[in-house]
């Protein structure tokens, strides 16, 4: 992937992080994206991109620990949850 394409992908993922269905996920994911997207490799970006396709209510329950995240997202959700805890 060329650097320009990576820049476009990062911008797209950041925008999708900010424009969610519920305000809580807008805030959580946009803060996470701003802090972490630029340092992610291609595989991590693929996982984050797939996560953004999930339902906001499910994401919120996973991030807040109300329900366990699916295995493919568990490490990413744990990282997002830690970022959320550091914010508060």
Helices and strands as residue ranges (DSSP letters): H 3-18, H 23-36, G 37-39, H 42-51, H 56-63, G 71-73, H 74-87
